[in-house]
Amino acid sequence: MSQTPQRRTSLIGNFIRGALIGVVETIPGISGGTVALVVGIYHELIESASALIRWALSLVRGRRAEAREYWGNISWRLLIPLGIGMVVAVFTVAGPVVNLVETYPAQMRSIFFGMVAASVLVPLLMVRDDVSYRRKQLGIKHLIFFIVAAIVSFIVLSLPATLSLEPHWYIIMPAAAIAVSALVLPGLSGSLVLLTVGLYEPTLRAVEALDLGYIAVFGAGLALGAVVIVQLLKWLLDHHHSTTLLVLSGVMLGALRALWPYQTEDGALQPIGDTLGLDILLATIGAVVVLILIWADRKMSRHAPQPAY
């Protein structure tokens, strides 16, 4: 196993990158993976996280020689300041964000709606790049995957809310495990996952109140997701890249149902209200923010220098 060449980054720079990812992970709409792409650490982050998981599993199995090889592929210079920055940002931003969601639900959903709608472009552009690079064409099956994913996502999110405001551990852990996949799939927001299953506000409230019991269960779910789901998604991206991204795009499109501004607390749709003009403006602002990130990512990827190691 050869060590992957790594981009040279500063500790302070990685702390700031982590803080940016932590901030957007509290906002349903922008993916931490998207930000990792924009700031130029996506591939190194995924490779280091995967190597870290495999290192831990090798130690558990008693394969010390194999563990040493994986250890050499872990960029601690990236992971440690990045993780600290994420934690600091989450504990700082959690309270204000959830207050805005509770105080201005329709307006915040409008912003999130615009963000998610624009974020659908991220996986679609990646599919276009993949098709162009591999010189292949998409078939009817890819379109079916996209449409089915969108329909299933829309139907699931249209079901009446059944989760309690005080969710049990067996609800928190799987939701956290799915949410952590947002660090692997650009365009998928971990906070959006929590929002759609009714855990967004309870989770941010638990962080704000330092509810150690809730945080411990949620952290266990994140660890479970990192070991199982992140590795599975990484395998799917490696072996079925275009199909996986198209399914993701469909899920994101269907997920807009949960962010429609005019709905009751239990998700029932309502007629368009008197604030239509303001809501359109807010959705446009949210979309523009994401489009700027996408533009920056495309520009940086096009002109990024190759590592000289």
ZAKEGU-608113 format. One record per residue (C-alpha): chain; residue in three letters; x, y, z. Coordinates in Angstrom, 3 decimals, always signed. Example, Ala and Ser with C-alpha at 12.3 -4.5 7.8 and 13.67 -1.06 7.14 Angstrom:
<sites>
<unit: A | code: ALA | east: +12.300 | north: -4.500 | up: +7.800>
<unit: A | code: SER | east: +13.670 | north: -1.060 | up: +7.140>
</sites>
This chain:
<sites>
<unit: A | code: MET | east: +0.000 | north: +0.000 | up: +0.000>
<unit: A | code: SER | east: +1.568 | north: +3.281 | up: -1.065>
<unit: A | code: GLN | east: +1.000 | north: +6.520 | up: +0.732>
<unit: A | code: THR | east: -1.247 | north: +8.921 | up: -1.111>
<unit: A | code: PRO | east: +0.376 | north: +12.251 | up: -2.020>
<unit: A | code: GLN | east: -1.142 | north: +14.954 | up: +0.136>
<unit: A | code: ARG | east: -1.672 | north: +18.626 | up: -0.495>
<unit: A | code: ARG | east: +0.339 | north: +20.861 | up: +1.853>
<unit: A | code: THR | east: -2.000 | north: +22.851 | up: +4.085>
<unit: A | code: SER | east: -1.480 | north: +24.940 | up: +7.211>
<unit: A | code: LEU | east: -2.839 | north: +24.026 | up: +10.644>
<unit: A | code: ILE | east: -4.664 | north: +27.354 | up: +10.968>
<unit: A | code: GLY | east: -6.030 | north: +26.978 | up: +7.447>
<unit: A | code: ASN | east: -7.345 | north: +23.496 | up: +8.252>
<unit: A | code: PHE | east: -8.955 | north: +24.797 | up: +11.453>
<unit: A | code: ILE | east: -10.768 | north: +27.462 | up: +9.408>
<unit: A | code: ARG | east: -11.806 | north: +24.851 | up: +6.832>
<unit: A | code: GLY | east: -13.210 | north: +22.713 | up: +9.642>
<unit: A | code: ALA | east: -15.092 | north: +25.692 | up: +11.062>
<unit: A | code: LEU | east: -16.682 | north: +26.356 | up: +7.664>
<unit: A | code: ILE | east: -17.752 | north: +22.725 | up: +7.348>
<unit: A | code: GLY | east: -19.102 | north: +22.767 | up: +10.917>
<unit: A | code: VAL | east: -21.152 | north: +25.897 | up: +10.236>
<unit: A | code: VAL | east: -22.775 | north: +24.545 | up: +7.075>
<unit: A | code: GLU | east: -23.495 | north: +21.187 | up: +8.705>
<unit: A | code: THR | east: -25.920 | north: +23.011 | up: +11.025>
<unit: A | code: ILE | east: -27.778 | north: +24.427 | up: +7.998>
<unit: A | code: PRO | east: -30.123 | north: +22.146 | up: +6.025>
<unit: A | code: GLY | east: -29.133 | north: +22.811 | up: +2.450>
<unit: A | code: ILE | east: -25.350 | north: +23.013 | up: +2.105>
<unit: A | code: SER | east: -23.307 | north: +19.852 | up: +2.307>
<unit: A | code: GLY | east: -20.091 | north: +19.649 | up: +4.286>
<unit: A | code: GLY | east: -18.760 | north: +17.583 | up: +1.392>
<unit: A | code: THR | east: -19.499 | north: +20.447 | up: -0.985>
<unit: A | code: VAL | east: -17.522 | north: +22.851 | up: +1.200>
<unit: A | code: ALA | east: -14.675 | north: +20.332 | up: +1.409>
<unit: A | code: LEU | east: -14.626 | north: +20.333 | up: -2.389>
<unit: A | code: VAL | east: -14.602 | north: +24.126 | up: -2.555>
<unit: A | code: VAL | east: -11.728 | north: +24.524 | up: -0.094>
<unit: A | code: GLY | east: -9.711 | north: +21.836 | up: -1.877>
<unit: A | code: ILE | east: -9.482 | north: +19.048 | up: +0.732>
<unit: A | code: TYR | east: -12.275 | north: +16.675 | up: -0.347>
<unit: A | code: HIS | east: -10.195 | north: +13.789 | up: -1.692>
<unit: A | code: GLU | east: -7.587 | north: +14.005 | up: +1.067>
<unit: A | code: LEU | east: -10.358 | north: +14.092 | up: +3.676>
<unit: A | code: ILE | east: -12.108 | north: +10.999 | up: +2.306>
<unit: A | code: GLU | east: -8.862 | north: +9.070 | up: +1.920>
<unit: A | code: SER | east: -7.672 | north: +9.972 | up: +5.428>
<unit: A | code: ALA | east: -11.054 | north: +9.194 | up: +7.011>
<unit: A | code: SER | east: -11.199 | north: +5.847 | up: +5.217>
<unit: A | code: ALA | east: -7.618 | north: +5.017 | up: +6.254>
<unit: A | code: LEU | east: -8.421 | north: +5.974 | up: +9.865>
<unit: A | code: ILE | east: -11.415 | north: +3.625 | up: +9.939>
<unit: A | code: ARG | east: -9.427 | north: +0.794 | up: +8.387>
<unit: A | code: TRP | east: -6.559 | north: +1.421 | up: +10.821>
<unit: A | code: ALA | east: -8.929 | north: +1.091 | up: +13.794>
<unit: A | code: LEU | east: -10.513 | north: -2.065 | up: +12.382>
<unit: A | code: SER | east: -7.075 | north: -3.591 | up: +11.756>
<unit: A | code: LEU | east: -6.098 | north: -2.945 | up: +15.384>
<unit: A | code: VAL | east: -9.294 | north: -4.574 | up: +16.628>
<unit: A | code: ARG | east: -8.542 | north: -7.634 | up: +14.500>
<unit: A | code: GLY | east: -4.948 | north: -7.762 | up: +15.791>
<unit: A | code: ARG | east: -3.389 | north: -7.082 | up: +12.377>
<unit: A | code: ARG | east: -0.670 | north: -4.693 | up: +13.525>
<unit: A | code: ALA | east: +1.400 | north: -4.732 | up: +10.316>
<unit: A | code: GLU | east: -1.673 | north: -3.869 | up: +8.256>
<unit: A | code: ALA | east: -2.607 | north: -1.166 | up: +10.788>
<unit: A | code: ARG | east: +0.826 | north: +0.472 | up: +10.397>
<unit: A | code: GLU | east: +0.302 | north: +0.705 | up: +6.633>
<unit: A | code: TYR | east: -3.070 | north: +2.410 | up: +7.049>
<unit: A | code: TRP | east: -1.558 | north: +4.729 | up: +9.678>
<unit: A | code: GLY | east: +0.839 | north: +6.053 | up: +7.049>
<unit: A | code: ASN | east: -2.112 | north: +7.171 | up: +4.906>
<unit: A | code: ILE | east: -3.751 | north: +9.254 | up: +7.649>
<unit: A | code: SER | east: -3.142 | north: +12.992 | up: +7.430>
<unit: A | code: TRP | east: -3.324 | north: +14.022 | up: +11.092>
<unit: A | code: ARG | east: -2.207 | north: +17.494 | up: +10.042>
<unit: A | code: LEU | east: -5.587 | north: +17.734 | up: +8.283>
<unit: A | code: LEU | east: -7.907 | north: +15.694 | up: +10.500>
<unit: A | code: ILE | east: -7.027 | north: +17.110 | up: +13.935>
<unit: A | code: PRO | east: -7.393 | north: +20.867 | up: +13.260>
<unit: A | code: LEU | east: -10.312 | north: +20.133 | up: +10.902>
<unit: A | code: GLY | east: -12.143 | north: +18.200 | up: +13.622>
<unit: A | code: ILE | east: -11.454 | north: +20.871 | up: +16.257>
<unit: A | code: GLY | east: -12.724 | north: +23.583 | up: +13.917>
<unit: A | code: MET | east: -15.918 | north: +21.636 | up: +13.203>
<unit: A | code: VAL | east: -16.660 | north: +21.043 | up: +16.889>
<unit: A | code: VAL | east: -16.035 | north: +24.688 | up: +17.828>
<unit: A | code: ALA | east: -18.277 | north: +25.922 | up: +15.015>
<unit: A | code: VAL | east: -21.126 | north: +23.507 | up: +15.791>
<unit: A | code: PHE | east: -21.198 | north: +24.398 | up: +19.482>
<unit: A | code: THR | east: -21.061 | north: +28.101 | up: +18.634>
<unit: A | code: VAL | east: -23.659 | north: +28.239 | up: +15.847>
<unit: A | code: ALA | east: -26.195 | north: +25.631 | up: +17.025>
<unit: A | code: GLY | east: -28.187 | north: +27.922 | up: +19.318>
<unit: A | code: PRO | east: -28.647 | north: +30.922 | up: +16.994>
<unit: A | code: VAL | east: -29.564 | north: +28.738 | up: +14.003>
<unit: A | code: VAL | east: -32.277 | north: +26.765 | up: +15.806>
<unit: A | code: ASN | east: -33.674 | north: +30.003 | up: +17.261>
<unit: A | code: LEU | east: -34.094 | north: +31.375 | up: +13.741>
<unit: A | code: VAL | east: -35.767 | north: +28.138 | up: +12.590>
<unit: A | code: GLU | east: -38.259 | north: +28.282 | up: +15.469>
<unit: A | code: THR | east: -38.939 | north: +32.014 | up: +15.224>
<unit: A | code: TYR | east: -39.145 | north: +32.336 | up: +11.431>
<unit: A | code: PRO | east: -40.022 | north: +28.831 | up: +10.147>
<unit: A | code: ALA | east: -41.446 | north: +29.827 | up: +6.745>
<unit: A | code: GLN | east: -38.656 | north: +32.268 | up: +5.987>
<unit: A | code: MET | east: -35.923 | north: +29.821 | up: +7.011>
<unit: A | code: ARG | east: -37.539 | north: +27.056 | up: +4.928>
<unit: A | code: SER | east: -37.528 | north: +29.448 | up: +1.973>
<unit: A | code: ILE | east: -33.768 | north: +29.956 | up: +2.341>
<unit: A | code: PHE | east: -33.173 | north: +26.226 | up: +2.757>
<unit: A | code: PHE | east: -35.415 | north: +25.481 | up: -0.252>
<unit: A | code: GLY | east: -33.281 | north: +27.689 | up: -2.474>
<unit: A | code: MET | east: -30.081 | north: +26.151 | up: -1.121>
<unit: A | code: VAL | east: -31.171 | north: +22.557 | up: -1.707>
<unit: A | code: ALA | east: -32.606 | north: +23.339 | up: -5.163>
<unit: A | code: ALA | east: -29.261 | north: +24.814 | up: -6.218>
<unit: A | code: SER | east: -27.293 | north: +22.006 | up: -4.525>
<unit: A | code: VAL | east: -28.870 | north: +19.451 | up: -6.867>
<unit: A | code: LEU | east: -26.461 | north: +20.830 | up: -9.473>
<unit: A | code: VAL | east: -23.458 | north: +19.509 | up: -7.522>
<unit: A | code: PRO | east: -23.973 | north: +15.769 | up: -8.107>
<unit: A | code: LEU | east: -25.408 | north: +16.408 | up: -11.596>
<unit: A | code: LEU | east: -22.273 | north: +18.302 | up: -12.627>
<unit: A | code: MET | east: -20.143 | north: +15.516 | up: -11.186>
<unit: A | code: VAL | east: -22.098 | north: +13.021 | up: -13.314>
<unit: A | code: ARG | east: -21.476 | north: +15.180 | up: -16.400>
<unit: A | code: ASP | east: -17.754 | north: +15.280 | up: -15.624>
<unit: A | code: ASP | east: -17.674 | north: +11.522 | up: -15.094>
<unit: A | code: VAL | east: -19.478 | north: +10.833 | up: -18.371>
<unit: A | code: SER | east: -17.182 | north: +13.211 | up: -20.248>
<unit: A | code: TYR | east: -14.008 | north: +11.772 | up: -18.690>
<unit: A | code: ARG | east: -14.950 | north: +8.134 | up: -19.290>
<unit: A | code: ARG | east: -16.446 | north: +8.915 | up: -22.706>
<unit: A | code: LYS | east: -19.593 | north: +6.952 | up: -22.048>
<unit: A | code: GLN | east: -23.281 | north: +7.677 | up: -22.355>
<unit: A | code: LEU | east: -26.065 | north: +7.475 | up: -19.813>
<unit: A | code: GLY | east: -28.862 | north: +5.013 | up: -20.520>
<unit: A | code: ILE | east: -32.559 | north: +4.889 | up: -19.766>
<unit: A | code: LYS | east: -31.808 | north: +3.000 | up: -16.544>
<unit: A | code: HIS | east: -29.974 | north: +6.040 | up: -15.174>
<unit: A | code: LEU | east: -33.017 | north: +8.225 | up: -15.840>
<unit: A | code: ILE | east: -35.242 | north: +5.643 | up: -14.138>
<unit: A | code: PHE | east: -32.972 | north: +5.605 | up: -11.069>
<unit: A | code: PHE | east: -33.159 | north: +9.403 | up: -10.901>
<unit: A | code: ILE | east: -36.959 | north: +9.570 | up: -11.265>
<unit: A | code: VAL | east: -37.646 | north: +6.701 | up: -8.849>
<unit: A | code: ALA | east: -35.344 | north: +8.209 | up: -6.223>
<unit: A | code: ALA | east: -37.109 | north: +11.573 | up: -6.522>
<unit: A | code: ILE | east: -40.593 | north: +10.012 | up: -6.292>
<unit: A | code: VAL | east: -39.720 | north: +7.792 | up: -3.323>
<unit: A | code: SER | east: -38.108 | north: +10.713 | up: -1.502>
<unit: A | code: PHE | east: -41.153 | north: +12.933 | up: -2.168>
<unit: A | code: ILE | east: -43.623 | north: +10.243 | up: -0.984>
<unit: A | code: VAL | east: -41.672 | north: +9.433 | up: +2.174>
<unit: A | code: LEU | east: -41.421 | north: +13.114 | up: +3.098>
<unit: A | code: SER | east: -45.140 | north: +13.582 | up: +2.437>
<unit: A | code: LEU | east: -46.088 | north: +11.022 | up: +5.082>
<unit: A | code: PRO | east: -47.470 | north: +12.423 | up: +8.363>
<unit: A | code: ALA | east: -44.789 | north: +13.057 | up: +10.942>
<unit: A | code: THR | east: -44.628 | north: +10.187 | up: +13.413>
<unit: A | code: LEU | east: -41.497 | north: +10.976 | up: +15.403>
<unit: A | code: SER | east: -41.738 | north: +12.279 | up: +18.935>
<unit: A | code: LEU | east: -40.103 | north: +15.525 | up: +20.018>
<unit: A | code: GLU | east: -38.175 | north: +13.360 | up: +22.495>
<unit: A | code: PRO | east: -36.760 | north: +10.656 | up: +20.188>
<unit: A | code: HIS | east: -35.377 | north: +7.422 | up: +21.564>
<unit: A | code: TRP | east: -31.824 | north: +6.181 | up: +21.110>
<unit: A | code: TYR | east: -32.877 | north: +3.696 | up: +18.422>
<unit: A | code: ILE | east: -34.133 | north: +6.651 | up: +16.334>
<unit: A | code: ILE | east: -31.190 | north: +8.954 | up: +17.032>
<unit: A | code: MET | east: -28.431 | north: +6.463 | up: +16.168>
<unit: A | code: PRO | east: -29.589 | north: +5.468 | up: +12.650>
<unit: A | code: ALA | east: -30.384 | north: +9.103 | up: +11.779>
<unit: A | code: ALA | east: -26.896 | north: +10.185 | up: +12.887>
<unit: A | code: ALA | east: -25.361 | north: +7.306 | up: +10.923>
<unit: A | code: ILE | east: -27.117 | north: +8.445 | up: +7.744>
<unit: A | code: ALA | east: -26.375 | north: +12.117 | up: +8.380>
<unit: A | code: VAL | east: -22.616 | north: +11.523 | up: +8.593>
<unit: A | code: SER | east: -22.668 | north: +10.351 | up: +4.968>
<unit: A | code: ALA | east: -22.983 | north: +14.035 | up: +4.031>
<unit: A | code: LEU | east: -19.212 | north: +14.278 | up: +4.455>
<unit: A | code: VAL | east: -18.781 | north: +11.717 | up: +1.663>
<unit: A | code: LEU | east: -21.463 | north: +12.811 | up: -0.810>
<unit: A | code: PRO | east: -21.197 | north: +16.432 | up: -1.967>
<unit: A | code: GLY | east: -24.688 | north: +17.862 | up: -2.222>
<unit: A | code: LEU | east: -26.206 | north: +15.809 | up: +0.607>
<unit: A | code: SER | east: -26.797 | north: +17.861 | up: +3.744>
<unit: A | code: GLY | east: -26.559 | north: +16.052 | up: +7.073>
<unit: A | code: SER | east: -28.786 | north: +18.676 | up: +8.638>
<unit: A | code: LEU | east: -31.374 | north: +18.090 | up: +5.912>
<unit: A | code: VAL | east: -31.436 | north: +14.417 | up: +6.878>
<unit: A | code: LEU | east: -32.047 | north: +15.370 | up: +10.506>
<unit: A | code: LEU | east: -34.685 | north: +17.916 | up: +9.492>
<unit: A | code: THR | east: -36.671 | north: +15.433 | up: +7.438>
<unit: A | code: VAL | east: -36.779 | north: +12.824 | up: +10.230>
<unit: A | code: GLY | east: -37.673 | north: +15.341 | up: +12.937>
<unit: A | code: LEU | east: -34.314 | north: +15.427 | up: +14.719>
<unit: A | code: TYR | east: -32.918 | north: +18.754 | up: +13.529>
<unit: A | code: GLU | east: -34.126 | north: +21.038 | up: +16.311>
<unit: A | code: PRO | east: -33.807 | north: +18.417 | up: +19.120>
<unit: A | code: THR | east: -30.192 | north: +17.769 | up: +18.103>
<unit: A | code: LEU | east: -29.203 | north: +21.437 | up: +18.006>
<unit: A | code: ARG | east: -30.990 | north: +22.013 | up: +21.313>
<unit: A | code: ALA | east: -29.076 | north: +19.104 | up: +22.858>
<unit: A | code: VAL | east: -25.796 | north: +20.588 | up: +21.625>
<unit: A | code: GLU | east: -26.705 | north: +24.028 | up: +22.940>
<unit: A | code: ALA | east: -27.724 | north: +22.609 | up: +26.346>
<unit: A | code: LEU | east: -24.740 | north: +20.207 | up: +26.475>
<unit: A | code: ASP | east: -27.083 | north: +17.225 | up: +26.896>
<unit: A | code: LEU | east: -24.293 | north: +14.659 | up: +27.246>
<unit: A | code: GLY | east: -26.632 | north: +11.661 | up: +27.083>
<unit: A | code: TYR | east: -28.134 | north: +12.741 | up: +23.743>
<unit: A | code: ILE | east: -24.732 | north: +13.799 | up: +22.402>
<unit: A | code: ALA | east: -23.193 | north: +10.431 | up: +23.368>
<unit: A | code: VAL | east: -25.928 | north: +8.462 | up: +21.556>
<unit: A | code: PHE | east: -25.665 | north: +10.760 | up: +18.538>
<unit: A | code: GLY | east: -21.868 | north: +10.381 | up: +18.544>
<unit: A | code: ALA | east: -22.222 | north: +6.602 | up: +18.618>
<unit: A | code: GLY | east: -24.477 | north: +6.859 | up: +15.574>
<unit: A | code: LEU | east: -21.887 | north: +9.001 | up: +13.794>
<unit: A | code: ALA | east: -19.205 | north: +6.403 | up: +14.528>
<unit: A | code: LEU | east: -21.470 | north: +3.609 | up: +13.287>
<unit: A | code: GLY | east: -22.185 | north: +5.552 | up: +10.114>
<unit: A | code: ALA | east: -18.493 | north: +6.244 | up: +9.554>
<unit: A | code: VAL | east: -17.668 | north: +2.543 | up: +9.755>
<unit: A | code: VAL | east: -20.612 | north: +1.198 | up: +7.747>
<unit: A | code: ILE | east: -22.353 | north: +3.804 | up: +5.595>
<unit: A | code: VAL | east: -19.342 | north: +5.967 | up: +4.709>
<unit: A | code: GLN | east: -17.386 | north: +2.910 | up: +3.575>
<unit: A | code: LEU | east: -20.385 | north: +1.627 | up: +1.610>
<unit: A | code: LEU | east: -20.931 | north: +4.976 | up: -0.081>
<unit: A | code: LYS | east: -17.249 | north: +5.244 | up: -0.889>
<unit: A | code: TRP | east: -17.430 | north: +1.806 | up: -2.526>
<unit: A | code: LEU | east: -20.523 | north: +2.817 | up: -4.507>
<unit: A | code: LEU | east: -18.811 | north: +6.006 | up: -5.683>
<unit: A | code: ASP | east: -15.752 | north: +4.008 | up: -6.705>
<unit: A | code: HIS | east: -17.682 | north: +1.330 | up: -8.604>
<unit: A | code: HIS | east: -21.022 | north: +2.937 | up: -9.602>
<unit: A | code: HIS | east: -20.138 | north: +6.618 | up: -9.603>
<unit: A | code: SER | east: -22.680 | north: +8.057 | up: -12.031>
<unit: A | code: THR | east: -25.588 | north: +5.893 | up: -10.850>
<unit: A | code: THR | east: -24.947 | north: +6.739 | up: -7.180>
<unit: A | code: LEU | east: -24.794 | north: +10.461 | up: -7.901>
<unit: A | code: LEU | east: -27.977 | north: +10.355 | up: -9.986>
<unit: A | code: VAL | east: -29.840 | north: +8.586 | up: -7.183>
<unit: A | code: LEU | east: -28.528 | north: +11.241 | up: -4.802>
<unit: A | code: SER | east: -29.746 | north: +13.979 | up: -7.150>
<unit: A | code: GLY | east: -33.208 | north: +12.437 | up: -7.240>
<unit: A | code: VAL | east: -33.360 | north: +12.142 | up: -3.457>
<unit: A | code: MET | east: -32.375 | north: +15.800 | up: -3.098>
<unit: A | code: LEU | east: -35.020 | north: +16.860 | up: -5.616>
<unit: A | code: GLY | east: -37.740 | north: +14.916 | up: -3.793>
<unit: A | code: ALA | east: -36.507 | north: +16.284 | up: -0.464>
<unit: A | code: LEU | east: -37.647 | north: +19.768 | up: -1.500>
<unit: A | code: ARG | east: -41.091 | north: +18.605 | up: -0.337>
<unit: A | code: ALA | east: -39.896 | north: +18.894 | up: +3.284>
<unit: A | code: LEU | east: -38.691 | north: +22.448 | up: +2.722>
<unit: A | code: TRP | east: -41.780 | north: +23.911 | up: +1.043>
<unit: A | code: PRO | east: -42.314 | north: +27.188 | up: +2.960>
<unit: A | code: TYR | east: -46.106 | north: +26.896 | up: +3.284>
<unit: A | code: GLN | east: -46.879 | north: +23.947 | up: +5.544>
<unit: A | code: THR | east: -48.081 | north: +23.258 | up: +9.059>
<unit: A | code: GLU | east: -45.894 | north: +21.931 | up: +11.853>
<unit: A | code: ASP | east: -46.928 | north: +18.356 | up: +10.996>
<unit: A | code: GLY | east: -46.008 | north: +18.852 | up: +7.310>
<unit: A | code: ALA | east: -49.457 | north: +19.396 | up: +5.783>
<unit: A | code: LEU | east: -49.269 | north: +21.712 | up: +2.764>
<unit: A | code: GLN | east: -50.976 | north: +25.106 | up: +2.945>
<unit: A | code: PRO | east: -51.912 | north: +27.702 | up: +0.308>
<unit: A | code: ILE | east: -49.271 | north: +30.217 | up: -0.709>
<unit: A | code: GLY | east: -49.234 | north: +33.035 | up: +1.838>
<unit: A | code: ASP | east: -48.976 | north: +36.809 | up: +1.682>
<unit: A | code: THR | east: -45.199 | north: +36.703 | up: +2.072>
<unit: A | code: LEU | east: -44.646 | north: +35.173 | up: -1.371>
<unit: A | code: GLY | east: -42.411 | north: +38.024 | up: -2.566>
<unit: A | code: LEU | east: -40.184 | north: +37.845 | up: +0.512>
<unit: A | code: ASP | east: -40.020 | north: +34.046 | up: +0.337>
<unit: A | code: ILE | east: -38.955 | north: +34.145 | up: -3.320>
<unit: A | code: LEU | east: -36.252 | north: +36.676 | up: -2.436>
<unit: A | code: LEU | east: -34.969 | north: +34.527 | up: +0.434>
<unit: A | code: ALA | east: -34.985 | north: +31.375 | up: -1.714>
<unit: A | code: THR | east: -33.068 | north: +33.256 | up: -4.398>
<unit: A | code: ILE | east: -30.482 | north: +34.408 | up: -1.849>
<unit: A | code: GLY | east: -30.061 | north: +30.841 | up: -0.600>
<unit: A | code: ALA | east: -29.657 | north: +29.545 | up: -4.148>
<unit: A | code: VAL | east: -27.131 | north: +32.252 | up: -5.033>
<unit: A | code: VAL | east: -24.985 | north: +31.357 | up: -2.000>
<unit: A | code: VAL | east: -24.802 | north: +27.728 | up: -3.117>
<unit: A | code: LEU | east: -24.255 | north: +28.661 | up: -6.766>
<unit: A | code: ILE | east: -21.286 | north: +30.805 | up: -5.720>
<unit: A | code: LEU | east: -19.830 | north: +27.818 | up: -3.858>
<unit: A | code: ILE | east: -20.386 | north: +25.608 | up: -6.913>
<unit: A | code: TRP | east: -18.763 | north: +28.192 | up: -9.187>
<unit: A | code: ALA | east: -15.783 | north: +28.488 | up: -6.828>
<unit: A | code: ASP | east: -15.422 | north: +24.701 | up: -6.726>
<unit: A | code: ARG | east: -15.468 | north: +24.399 | up: -10.526>
<unit: A | code: LYS | east: -12.977 | north: +27.236 | up: -10.929>
<unit: A | code: MET | east: -10.579 | north: +25.906 | up: -8.296>
<unit: A | code: SER | east: -10.780 | north: +22.350 | up: -9.641>
<unit: A | code: ARG | east: -9.965 | north: +23.589 | up: -13.150>
<unit: A | code: HIS | east: -6.886 | north: +25.526 | up: -12.064>
<unit: A | code: ALA | east: -5.694 | north: +23.438 | up: -9.110>
<unit: A | code: PRO | east: -1.950 | north: +22.656 | up: -9.314>
<unit: A | code: GLN | east: -0.870 | north: +19.032 | up: -9.204>
<unit: A | code: PRO | east: +0.920 | north: +17.997 | up: -5.977>
<unit: A | code: ALA | east: +4.684 | north: +17.868 | up: -6.433>
<unit: A | code: TYR | east: +5.648 | north: +14.979 | up: -4.202>
</sites>
